[in-house]
Each structure stands twice: as structure tokens, then as C-alpha cells.
Amino acid sequence: MGLKQLEWHEQKNNGWVARIDYGNNRFYRYAHVNIYDWDVKRNGRGVVPVQFQFHKQGYDVTWHDDIDSAKLHVEAIFALDND
């Protein structure tokens, strides 16, 4: 079995969804970048939230200076978890 792949999908309002491609048309959401859930309190202007999905990080939100650094954070966590 090969390594899982992380795919980025752009959403409205400059949001991004990172999904894991398991092959055979099976996908799993891994993280949301710049997407606010109803229970996420906004942390001021100019910051970008990253919210991992529950299976990995427990829905915790981290804050980043821009979208590129937020996406790099997600990719780094994914690379550490990918086996």
C-alpha cells in the first residue's frame, strides 16, 4: 500500500479544504484553512484559522499570519502523520 496523498480544494471566500485521497474514490477531510465553523470565535483581522478534523487533532484551532503559512502547517503535520 502506498502513501496517502493530500489534496487541496478551494472553497468560497478564500477557504481551503485539505483532503486525504485513499484511492478507489475514498476521501477524508483532514483540515480546514480559513473556514470558520459556527463555534470558532474569530481571533481578529489578518489571521487565518486552521482546524484539523477530529480523527487527528481534536478540532483544535491554530492561528497563522497568512494562508500560505497555514497550508504549510497542515502539510507538515500530514507529513509527520503519513505512514
C-alpha positions, 0 to 999 in steps of 0.5 A, a space after each residue: 500500500 502506498 502513501 496517502 496523498 493530500 489534496 487541496 480544494 478551494 472553497 468560497 471566500 478564500 477557504 481551503 479544504 485539505 483532503 486525504 485521497 485513499 484511492 478507489 474514490 475514498 476521501 477524508 477531510 483532514 483540515 480546514 484553512 480559513 473556514 470558520 465553523 459556527 463555534 470558532 470565535 474569530 481571533 481578529 483581522 489578518 489571521 487565518 484559522 486552521 482546524 484539523 478534523 477530529 480523527 487527528 487533532 481534536 478540532 483544535 484551532 491554530 492561528 497563522 499570519 497568512 494562508 500560505 503559512 497555514 497550508 504549510 502547517 497542515 502539510 507538515 503535520 500530514 507529513 509527520 502523520 503519513 505512514 
